[in-house]
Amino acid sequence: MSNAFYKVKLPDNESYNSYGPGTPEKKKLKTKLKELKSQEIEIPAIIGGEEVKTDRTFDVVMPHNHGHKLGTAYYCGEKEVNRAIESALEARKEWANTPWQQRVSVFMKAADLLTHSEWRYTMNAATMLGQSKTPHQAEIEAVGELSDFLRFNCYYLTQIYAEQPYSPDGMWNRIEYRPLEGFVFAVTPFNFMAIGGNLPTSPALAGNVTLWKPAHGSLYANYYFMKLLKEAGLPDGVVNFLPGEGADVGDPVLESPHLSGLQFTGSVGTFNHLWKGIGENIEKYHTYPRVVGETGGKDYIFVHNSADIDAVAIAAVRGAYEYQGQKCSAASRMYVPKSVWPELKDKFLGEVKKINYGDVENFTNFMGALIDDKAFKKVTSYIDFAKDSDDAEIIYGGSYDDSEGYFVEPTVIVAKKPKFKTMAEEIFGPVLTIFVYDDDKFEEALDLCEDTSPYGLTGAVFAQDRYAINTMEEKLRQTAGNFYINDKPTAAVVNQQPFGGSRKSGTNDKAGSIQNMLRWMSMQAIKETTVPPKKWQYPYLAEE
């Protein structure tokens, strides 16, 4: 039993390795890449700490070389889901009552293992091979962002616990922060290992137990993270790892009366399906489930004629083409005034032409491959649509090839109409569409930016004119949960720019913030009266 008030210091954001020429880190990473490539692994479900194999398998391959198999995953169905629910509820009996400092210790150790041991190179290499990320893209999120999530969530937890109400004389008021009853369902995407690690662990840190359904495109690195959590001392059954098709895992989860929360990142359609399922099953739940979701975006760069054109060109390259545009925050549409378009066009295309793409093990490549065949077909269908349309012109790129890997050339489209299909719909690939507006229609162009997309995730504005910046901020207030001034609309950092959007981009519960941690707690107000009254009568009852 502990008597001290333990403190968790405010963390520093994890620094990143550059993997530049001649660095020892580059040599270690290349060695780890070669090691992991040389072996095929099995990726079972992990239920109550046990590895569970089924008769349904899925080949895990490298997106940039889909002929190279990394492993075999075993897919779950109703039987495994129900077993995981039972295991989670059993684990909850002890985990929910475990002192907070013991829970924090597990995840702080996980962060240190990730950043200060061989795990750094394992997680980076697994993310590069399984998700076709460059070393920089893997480093900043599979190590940097994920370790930040783990450390800052521990810090946020203690800040929440320390927040207590006022107590007047004669009573002691307290707030208890309880975990939710039941289990939390975490559904994670292919594109960020950091999200994959954060969504099941942030509720667990608060004393909850979770069922984790990872996307098939991230199974490889996600499985290694489960092994890291095991090494960090996470008790069996607290996080249960359930690979599988969406409905095969999600539908039986929604049927359980013990569902107490959903933490989701993925498509609008899947989120809508899950939320609708929760609504349809609402009568059977023991408690109203908390619903937290981040879906998609049609993220923009809006340029004013006072903008620094060199800065815009670089931001557009990085914002649109890092990780092949497979970020919910990636720049996908850009509004440019006619007066600066010739200069910006020359500078921007000059930079785009320098982009190399291919196998991510070649560190000179800026881009890898799309995640799978489904993504490849979707993205290339938009390119083909633009090629065949009289309302758009592809001014760079437009080529693609899936013979070896799912490669799409960085593509630039100029739309003649502001609500052209590629200006309005989420593509999730290396495609940037530009609309050139008349300078004297600046505010009308802002209105177009505001109402073209149903999303509200990220956006960036570029201007040197402060009055113009103020106008853009006001006009675009609801268009972005993360708003950037003179910077690209990507790369939010934990504790610096808490991430999330509204409208059709999600519930805006800001992963990497104290607000998100509060969602996984149920407050109990406790009033203790030190000197209770001994008479029931109030003074007003007395006669004059």
N, C-alpha and C positions, 0 to 999 in steps of 0.2 A: 504494500500500500504506500502510495506517495503522498507526501505532505507539502512538498515545495511547489511553487508556481513556476513551472518551466517556461522558458522563452525560446522562440524560434526567431533568429535574426532575419531582418529584411535581406533577401538574397540579392546578389548581383546577377545580372543576365549572363548566361554562359558565353564565353568568348569562342570564336570560330577558328578552326585551322584553315589556312589558305590552300594547302596542298600544292603550293607553288613548286617550281623546279628545284630539285636538290634538297627539299625538306625531308626530314626523317618521317614525318607523318605521311607523306605521299608514298614513300617506300613501304611503310606498314600497311597502308590501305591497299596498295596493289598486291601485296602478298596475301592479304585476307581475301581479296577478290578471286585470286587464283585458287586459293584453298576452297572457298565455297563453291566455285564453279566445278571443281573436280569431283564433287559428291552429289548424289541424289539423296534427299532426306524424305522421311515420312512426316506428314503434318496431321496428326490426329486431333479429334476433339479432346479437350481437357475438362473433365467433369469431376468435381470434388477432388481434384488433384490427380485423378487417374486418366491415363491416355486411353481414349476410346476410339476404336476403328469400326467402321461400318462397311456395308457391301456397296456403297456408292462412292466412287472416287473421282477426283478432278486432277488433271495434270497441270502442275504449276510450271510455267515456262518464262523465259526472258522475253519481254516485249520487243526488244531490239534484235533478238535472234530466237524467234519462236520455235525453231527446231531444236533448241537446247532446253532440255528438261531439268528443272531444279529440284522437283520433288513431286510427291503424290499426296494430295489432301483427301481426307475422309469427310464426307458430307453427312450432316445430321438431319434428322426428321423429328416427328412428333415424339417418338420413344425417347430419343436422346434429350430433347428439350424438357420433357417431363422429369426425366432423371436429373437434369441440371437444376430444375426448380427445387426439387426435393433436397438436393445437395446444398444449394444456396441457402435455403431456409434452415437447414440443420446447422450450417456454418454460422448463420446469423445469430444463433443463440449465444454464442461466445463472442463473436466479433463485435456485435453491437454493444456489448458490455465491457469490451477491452478498453483500458484507459487510453485517452487520446494520444498521450505521448508515445505509447507503444505502436499505435497505428502510424503516427507521424514518422517514427523511427524506420519503419519498413520502407516508406516512400522516399525518405531522404537518403537512405542507403541505396535504393534503386537509382536515384539520380547520380549519386557518387560512383556507383558501378558503371553507369552509362558514360560518364565523362572522364573517369580517372582509371580506367582499366581497359583490358582488351575488348570489352564490350563496345567501346566507341567505334572501333574498326569493324566489328561484327555487324553492328546495327547499320553503319554507313554502307558497308558492302552489300548487305542483304537488301537494303532499300534501293541501291543502285541496280542490282541484278534483277530484283523482283518487280520494280516499278519504273525502271529506265530513267533514273535520276542521275544527273551529273554529280560529281563529288561535292560541288558547292551546294547544290540544292539538297542533297542528302544531309550534309553537315549542318546546314542552318536549321533544319527541322527535325530530322530523325535523331539528332543529338542535341542541338542547341535549344530548339523550341520545346522538345519533349522534356528535357531536364528542367527547363524553366517552368513548365506546367507543374511538374512534380514538386519542385522547391517552393514556388510561389503559392501553390495550393496549400501546402503545409503552413506557410506563413499566414495566409488568409484565414485558415481554420482557427488559428490562435487569436487573430484579431476579432473574429466573430465571437468566440467563446468569452473574450474579455469584455464584450459590450454588455453592460448590465444596467437595469433601470434605476431610477431614483428611489430612495427609501426615506420617508419622513420619520420623525421620532415615533417610536412605538411599534414599528414593523420593519421587517427585512424583506425587500422584494428581490427576486432573483429570476433569471431566465435560464432554462435548461434547453439545450439544442440537441434534440433527439434525432437519430436516424429515422428514415421513413420505415413504416411497417411493410414487410414483404420484400420484393426485389426490384432492382432497376434494370431495364433492358437498354443496352448500349449498342447502337448500330453505327458502324463506322465506314468511311469511304476508302477508295483505293489510293487517293492522291496524296495523303499526308499521314506518315507514320506517327507524327506528333498527335494528330487527332485520334488515330487509332489507339494510342496509349492513354490519352487523356480522358476520353469519354467513359471508359469503364472504371478508371482509377479515381477520378475526382469524387464520385459518389461513395466509392469504397473508403476513401480517406475519412469521410464523415460518418463512417460506421455502417454503411449500407453494404449489401451483397449484390453482385451484378451478373447478368448473363450478357456475354459479348458476342455479337455477330459481326465478324469482320467481312469486308468486301473481298470477293475472290481475287481481285487484282493486287491485294496487299497481304495475302495470307503468309507469304514467305517471311517478311520482316515481322509481321504481327506475332507469328509463332515464336520467333527468337525473343521477342519482348516478353512473352509469357514465361519463357525459360529464365529470363533476367529477373522477373518478379519472384519466381520461385527461389532463386539464389538470394534475393534480398530478404527473404523470410516471410513472404505473404502466405498466410495460412491457406490450406486447401479449401476450396469451395467458396472463397470470397469473390474471386473472379473466375467465371466458367467460360471457356473458349469454345464457341460453337460455329465452325465453318458450315456453310450450307446455302442453298438457294433461299431467296428472300422469304417467300410465303411458307416454305417448309419449316423455317425456324420462327418467323414472325407470327404466323397464324396461331399456332399452339400457345405462344407466349401471351397473345392477346386474350386467349380463352381462360387464362389462369386468374382466379380471384385474388391472387397474391401480388399481381402487378401493381407496383407503387410509383413507377416513374419510367419515362422514356427519354433517353438522351441520344439525339440523332444528328448525323450529318450525311447528306446524300441528295437524291433528286426530289423535286417537288412532288412528283407522282407517288413515289414510295412514302414520303412523309404524309401526304394526304390520305393514302390508304391506311397507314397505321393510326393516324388521328381518327379517321372515320371508324376504324375497328374498335378503338377505345370507346368512342361514343356509343357504338352499337352494343358494347358489352358493359356499359357503365353500371347497370343495375347489379351485376354480379361481383364487382370489386369491393374489397373490404375497406378501401380508402380511395379517394379521388386521385388518380395518377397525375403526377407532375409531368408536363410535356414540354420538352426543350428541343428545339430543332434549328438547324442551319441548313439551308437548301442550296440554291444557286444564285447566279448573278448575271447581269448583262452590264458589266462594269465599263465605265467611260473615262475618257480623258477629254476635257473641254478646254480649248485654247482661246485666249483673248489675244487681240492684235498687239498687246504690249508684252507678250510672253517672251522669255528667253528661249529662242528657237533651238539652240544647242541642247538645253536642258530637256525640252520637249522630245527631241529626237531620241535621246538616250533613254528617257523614261518610257517612251513608247516601245522601244526594242525590248527592254527588260520586262516591262509590264505585260506585253502581249506574248512574248516568246519564251520566257523562262519556263521550264518544265513543260514545253510544248503547248503552253496555254491551258494546261489541265489544272488550273486553279480556279476555285469559285470566285477569286478576287481578280483574275487576269483581265487586263485591258482588252476589250472586245470591240469597242466602237470609239471613234474619235471625231470631235467636231472642231473644224479648223476654219478661221476666217480667210476669205479669199485673198486678202492683201498679203498674208504671210505664207500662203500655201506653196507658191513656187520655191521659196527658200527652204521651207520645212520639207517639202517633197524631196528635193535634192539631197539634203542632209540625212533625212530618215532612210531613204532607199540606199544611200551610200553606206550606212551602217548595217542595214538588213543584209546587204550583199556580202558582208563579211562573215555572216553566221555560218558556221559549220555544224552539220548534224549527222548523227550516226551512232555507232556503238559507244555507250557511255564510258566504257573502259579506256577509250581513247580520250585523254583529258583535254585535247584540243577542241572537242566538240562542245558546243553551247547547248545543243538540243539532242534529246534521245528520241525514242519512239512513243507513239500513243500506246495506251495500256493494253488494248486487245482488238480483236477483229470487229466487235460491235462498235467500239469508239471510232475505229478507222472508217467504217462504212458511214457512220453518222457525219463525221467531219467532212469527208470527201463528197458527200451528197450536197452539202452547202457550197462547196467549191464548184461542183458541177452546175449547180443552180445558177451561181453567179456567172459562170462561163457562158451559159445559154441565154442569159437575160440581156435585154436591151437597156435595162435600168441600172446596170453596174458594169464596171471595167476592172479586171484584175491587172494591176500595174506591176506586180511582182509575184513570183511564185506560182502556185496552183498545181504543181506536180506532186505526185505521190506514188508509193510503191510498197506493196506488202509481201513481196516475194521472200524476203528474209526476215524483215522486221516491219512493224507498222509505222512506216515513215511518211511524214507529210512535210513538204517544204514550207518554210515560213511564207505566209501569203498575205498580200495587201490588196484590198478591194476598195475602189472608190465608188460610192453609191450616188446615183443621180437623184434619188428620192430619199428623204430623211427617214422614212419608215420602211425602207427596203428590208427584205427578210433577214439578211445578215446583220442589219443594224438593230433588229428588234429581238431576235431569238438567241437563246444561249447555245453556243456551238461547242465549247469545251475543247478547243484545239488551237493550233497556231495560226489563227485567222483574225486579222484586224481590218475592220471596215471603217472608212473615213467618209464623212459628209462635209463638203465645203460650203460654208454659208456666207452670205453677204455681210460685210462688216456693219452696215447700218441696220441689220436685223439681228443684232447681238441678243437682245432679250427674247425675241421670237425663237432663236436657236436654243436658248436656255429652256424655254417652254417645251420645245421638241425633246430635248434631253430628258426633261422631267417626266413626260408622259408617254414616251415611246416604249418603255419596258415596264413589266409588272414587278420587277425586282427592286431591291433597295439595299444592296450590300456595300459595294465600294465605288468610289468615284474620285477623280483627281481634276483639279483646275490649275491652269497655268496663266499667270499674269504678273506684271510688275506694277500695274496700276492698282493701288489699294482700294479705290472706290469700286473698281471692277471686281476685285476679290470679294468685297462686301456684298455686291449685287449677286454674285455667283453663289456665295454662301446662303443668302436669303432665298434665292429662287430654287436652289437644289437641296434645301434643308431635309426633305423627306426621301431623297433619292439614294442616300448612302448612310449606313450605320458606321462606316469608316470612311472619313472624308479627308482627302490629302490636298494640300496647297503646295504647288511647285515640287511635287514628288510623284512617283508612280503609285498606282492604287493597290499595290501588293506589299507583302512582307510585314504584316503587323507583328509586333513584338510583345510578348507577355509582360504585363505590368506597365507597358508604355502605351500601347494602343489596343485595349481589350477588343476582341474581334466578334462581329456579328451584325446582321442586318435585319430589317423589318420588311414590310410589304410581303411579297412572295419569297423573300430570302430567309425567312425564319422568324423565330420568336425574340431575337435580339437579346439573348441572355448572356452574351459576352463571355465566351470561353477565355480563361486566363484572367479572371477577375473575381473579386469578392462576391459580386452579384451572382455569379454562376454557382459558387459554393453554397450560397444560401438556399438555392433551389433544392438541395439534397438534404435539408434539415427541416425538422418539424419543431417549432418553438413551443415550449411549455412555460407559462408564467406561474411563478410560485410566490405566494404571499404568506409570510409567517408573522403573525401578530405576537408581540412579546408580552403585552399586558392586555388580554382580552377583556371586553366589557362584562360586567356582572349583572346588569339590568337590561331588559329589552326595551324599556320605555325611553322615548325621545323627549327632549325638553319642551317641545311645542305642545305636548299632551297636557301639560299642567294648566290649571285655571289661572285667570288674571289675579 
